[in-house]
Amino acid sequence: MTTDEAREALRRASVAILPIGATEQHGPHLELRTDTALASALAAELAAGLGDRAVVLPEIGYGLSEHHLPFAGTLTLRPTTLRAVLLDILESIRHHGIDKVLIVNGHGGNIDAIRLVAREALRDFGMQVAHLMWAQLARDAIADEAGPSWRRNHACEIETSLAMVLDESLLRPDRIGESHLIGAKDDFTEPTNASVDLPIWFDAWTETGALGDPRRASAQRGERIAAEASANALAFALQFLEGRPRSRPENPRTPTHASRPRP
């Protein structure tokens, strides 16, 4: 957009959509930009469903990926950096009159930081910020489509299937193979259903960087997962826009930049 086009889009919109992903390894068969591409594709679908009520912000292509650093190509931010970037973007969009934001996230490692930022944005800027993650929105479909592996959720049959339908350019079909999982199962910390939070480098789990069994991926599985994630995202977004406003502090801290009224 030009600045004039942005002015018109912001005048019409009631919510901003911010896609965020990561630049990190996804095994031998998916590109480093997978999380960002999936988030951007789902954000575009959500925006299409909302029409002029939504404006999509430029994607953030970096996230919290330190656990993938043993594998080549991974780039990561520190938690303090990501938090600062997100808060600066939120404060900027609030300056332009938007006080509701949907963060469409493609990377599980970003979840904790986004949750904290959403709380800070409500307290400090009077903004409502919701976090949408496809793996959470499509839980039922994922439970039905996942294979028997007790260690999945990254470059596995689920994420590979989703890539097949949302952006097949991410995929190297001839490179899909076994994940070669490492080590014994730990019921407390396994990524599929962990009950204890323990930071673990990814090369302690897999030789290739992938989990689960990517060989089971299919477009049919991807279609079901994408459909459930998109439907639930749109249903929540409509509720988010049309529901009663949540309570706000009487005296929130004043943002650095003075917010102007919506046009």
C-alpha positions as CSV (number, residue, x, y, z in Angstrom):
1,M,0.0,0.0,0.0
2,T,0.9,3.6,-0.3
3,T,0.3,5.9,2.7
4,D,-3.0,7.1,1.1
5,E,-4.2,3.5,0.6
6,A,-3.2,2.7,4.1
7,R,-5.2,5.7,5.4
8,E,-8.3,4.4,3.7
9,A,-7.8,0.8,4.8
10,L,-7.3,2.0,8.4
11,R,-10.3,4.2,8.3
12,R,-12.5,1.2,7.3
13,A,-10.9,-1.4,9.6
14,S,-11.8,-2.4,13.1
15,V,-9.1,-4.9,13.6
16,A,-5.5,-5.5,12.5
17,I,-4.1,-8.9,11.7
18,L,-0.4,-9.5,12.4
19,P,1.1,-12.7,11.0
20,I,4.2,-14.0,12.8
21,G,6.4,-17.0,12.2
22,A,10.0,-17.9,12.4
23,T,13.2,-18.6,10.4
24,E,14.2,-22.1,11.5
25,Q,14.9,-25.6,10.2
26,H,12.0,-27.8,9.3
27,G,13.9,-31.0,8.6
28,P,15.2,-31.9,5.1
29,H,11.9,-31.4,3.3
30,L,10.4,-28.0,4.3
31,E,11.9,-24.6,3.9
32,L,13.2,-22.4,6.7
33,R,10.3,-19.9,6.2
34,T,7.6,-22.6,6.8
35,D,6.2,-21.1,10.0
36,T,6.0,-17.6,8.5
37,A,4.4,-18.8,5.2
38,L,1.7,-20.8,7.0
39,A,0.9,-17.9,9.3
40,S,0.7,-15.5,6.3
41,A,-1.6,-17.8,4.4
42,L,-4.0,-18.3,7.3
43,A,-3.9,-14.6,8.0
44,A,-4.9,-13.9,4.4
45,E,-7.8,-16.3,4.6
46,L,-9.0,-14.7,7.8
47,A,-8.8,-11.3,6.3
48,A,-10.8,-12.5,3.3
49,G,-13.5,-13.6,5.7
50,L,-13.6,-10.3,7.5
51,G,-13.4,-8.0,4.4
52,D,-12.9,-4.3,5.0
53,R,-13.2,-4.7,8.7
54,A,-9.6,-6.1,8.8
55,V,-6.3,-4.8,7.7
56,V,-3.3,-7.1,7.4
57,L,0.1,-5.9,8.7
58,P,3.4,-7.0,7.2
59,E,4.5,-10.4,8.5
60,I,7.2,-10.9,11.1
61,G,9.6,-13.5,9.8
62,Y,11.6,-14.1,12.9
63,G,10.7,-15.6,16.3
64,L,12.0,-17.5,19.3
65,S,13.9,-20.5,17.8
66,E,17.0,-21.0,19.9
67,H,16.1,-24.6,20.4
68,H,16.6,-25.2,16.6
69,L,20.0,-23.5,16.4
70,P,21.9,-26.9,16.2
71,F,20.4,-27.1,12.7
72,A,21.7,-24.9,9.8
73,G,19.8,-21.9,8.7
74,T,18.0,-21.2,12.0
75,L,17.9,-17.5,13.0
76,T,16.4,-16.5,16.3
77,L,15.5,-13.4,18.4
78,R,15.8,-13.2,22.2
79,P,12.6,-13.1,24.1
80,T,13.2,-9.5,25.2
81,T,13.8,-8.5,21.5
82,L,10.6,-10.2,20.2
83,R,8.6,-8.6,23.1
84,A,9.9,-5.2,22.3
85,V,9.2,-5.5,18.5
86,L,5.7,-6.7,19.1
87,L,4.9,-3.9,21.6
88,D,6.3,-1.3,19.3
89,I,4.2,-2.5,16.4
90,L,1.1,-2.6,18.6
91,E,1.7,0.9,19.9
92,S,2.1,2.1,16.3
93,I,-1.1,0.6,15.1
94,R,-2.9,2.0,18.1
95,H,-1.6,5.4,17.1
96,H,-3.5,5.0,13.8
97,G,-6.7,4.3,15.6
98,I,-6.8,0.5,15.8
99,D,-7.2,-1.0,19.3
100,K,-8.0,-4.6,18.4
101,V,-5.3,-6.9,17.0
102,L,-5.3,-10.6,16.0
103,I,-1.8,-12.1,16.1
104,V,-1.8,-15.1,13.7
105,N,1.1,-17.2,14.8
106,G,2.8,-20.1,12.9
107,H,5.4,-21.1,15.5
108,G,4.8,-22.7,18.9
109,G,8.0,-21.2,20.3
110,N,6.4,-17.8,20.1
111,I,3.4,-18.5,22.2
112,D,4.6,-17.6,25.7
113,A,6.0,-14.2,24.4
114,I,2.8,-13.3,22.6
115,R,0.7,-14.1,25.6
116,L,2.8,-11.7,27.8
117,V,2.7,-9.0,25.1
118,A,-1.1,-9.3,24.9
119,R,-1.4,-8.7,28.7
120,E,1.0,-5.7,28.5
121,A,-0.9,-4.2,25.6
122,L,-4.2,-4.3,27.5
123,R,-2.6,-2.8,30.6
124,D,-0.4,-0.1,28.9
125,F,-2.2,0.7,25.7
126,G,-5.8,-0.2,26.4
127,M,-5.7,-2.6,23.4
128,Q,-7.3,-6.0,23.0
129,V,-4.8,-8.5,21.5
130,A,-5.8,-12.1,20.8
131,H,-3.3,-14.9,19.8
132,L,-4.4,-17.4,17.2
133,M,-2.3,-20.5,16.5
134,W,-3.4,-23.0,13.9
135,A,-2.3,-26.0,16.0
136,Q,-4.6,-24.9,18.8
137,L,-7.5,-24.0,16.5
138,A,-7.4,-27.3,14.7
139,R,-7.0,-29.6,17.7
140,D,-9.8,-32.0,16.7
141,A,-8.6,-32.5,13.2
142,I,-5.0,-32.9,14.3
143,A,-6.0,-35.5,16.9
144,D,-7.8,-37.5,14.2
145,E,-5.1,-37.1,11.5
146,A,-1.9,-37.6,13.6
147,G,0.0,-40.9,13.4
148,P,1.0,-43.1,16.3
149,S,4.3,-41.3,17.0
150,W,4.6,-40.0,20.6
151,R,6.9,-37.1,19.4
152,R,5.4,-34.8,16.8
153,N,4.3,-31.2,16.1
154,H,7.3,-30.1,14.0
155,A,7.8,-30.9,10.3
156,C,5.8,-34.0,11.0
157,E,2.8,-35.5,9.1
158,I,0.6,-32.6,10.4
159,E,2.7,-29.6,9.5
160,T,3.9,-31.2,6.2
161,S,0.2,-31.8,5.2
162,L,-0.7,-28.2,6.0
163,A,2.2,-27.0,3.8
164,M,0.9,-29.1,0.9
165,V,-2.3,-27.1,0.8
166,L,-1.3,-23.7,2.0
167,D,2.0,-23.2,0.2
168,E,3.4,-26.2,-1.7
169,S,6.5,-24.3,-2.7
170,L,7.7,-24.9,0.8
171,L,8.0,-28.6,0.2
172,R,10.8,-30.8,-1.2
173,P,8.8,-34.0,-1.9
174,D,11.8,-36.0,-2.8
175,R,13.4,-35.3,0.6
176,I,10.5,-36.6,2.8
177,G,11.8,-39.5,4.9
178,E,12.0,-40.9,8.4
179,S,12.5,-38.5,11.3
180,H,15.0,-40.8,13.1
181,L,13.9,-39.9,16.6
182,I,16.5,-40.0,19.3
183,G,16.3,-41.1,22.9
184,A,13.7,-42.8,25.1
185,K,10.2,-41.4,25.6
186,D,9.8,-39.0,28.5
187,D,6.2,-38.7,29.5
188,F,6.9,-35.4,31.3
189,T,8.5,-33.4,28.6
190,E,7.5,-34.9,25.2
191,P,6.4,-32.1,22.9
192,T,3.1,-33.7,21.9
193,N,1.6,-33.6,25.4
194,A,4.1,-32.2,27.9
195,S,3.2,-31.8,31.5
196,V,6.5,-30.2,32.5
197,D,8.2,-27.3,30.8
198,L,11.9,-28.0,30.2
199,P,14.0,-26.3,27.5
200,I,15.5,-29.0,25.2
201,W,17.7,-28.6,22.1
202,F,16.0,-30.1,19.1
203,D,19.0,-32.3,18.2
204,A,18.3,-34.2,21.4
205,W,15.0,-35.4,19.9
206,T,15.7,-36.0,16.2
207,E,18.6,-36.5,13.8
208,T,16.9,-34.8,10.9
209,G,15.1,-31.9,12.6
210,A,11.7,-33.4,11.9
211,L,9.3,-35.1,14.3
212,G,6.5,-37.6,13.8
213,D,6.3,-39.3,10.4
214,P,6.3,-36.8,7.5
215,R,5.8,-39.8,5.1
216,R,2.2,-39.9,6.2
217,A,1.5,-36.4,5.0
218,S,-1.2,-35.8,2.5
219,A,-3.1,-33.0,0.9
220,Q,-6.4,-34.6,2.2
221,R,-5.1,-34.3,5.8
222,G,-3.9,-30.8,5.2
223,E,-7.2,-29.7,3.8
224,R,-9.1,-30.9,6.9
225,I,-6.6,-29.2,9.3
226,A,-6.6,-26.0,7.3
227,A,-10.4,-25.9,7.1
228,E,-10.8,-26.4,10.9
229,A,-8.2,-23.8,11.8
230,S,-9.6,-21.2,9.4
231,A,-13.2,-21.8,10.4
232,N,-12.4,-21.5,14.1
233,A,-10.2,-18.4,13.5
234,L,-13.1,-16.6,11.6
235,A,-15.7,-17.6,14.2
236,F,-13.5,-16.2,17.0
237,A,-12.7,-13.0,15.0
238,L,-16.4,-12.3,14.5
239,Q,-17.0,-12.7,18.2
240,F,-14.0,-10.6,19.0
241,L,-15.3,-7.8,16.8
242,E,-19.0,-8.0,17.7
243,G,-18.8,-9.0,21.4
244,R,-19.0,-6.7,24.4
245,P,-15.8,-4.9,25.1
246,R,-13.7,-6.3,27.9
247,S,-13.1,-4.2,31.0
248,R,-10.1,-1.9,30.9
249,P,-8.1,-0.3,33.7
250,E,-9.3,3.1,34.7
251,N,-5.9,4.7,34.3
252,P,-3.8,2.8,31.8
253,R,-0.3,4.0,31.3
254,T,0.0,6.6,28.6
255,P,1.6,5.3,25.4
256,T,4.8,7.1,24.3
257,H,3.0,8.3,21.2
258,A,-0.4,10.0,21.8
259,S,-3.2,7.9,20.3
260,R,-5.7,9.8,18.2
261,P,-9.4,9.0,17.9
262,R,-10.6,6.7,15.1
263,P,-11.6,8.7,12.0
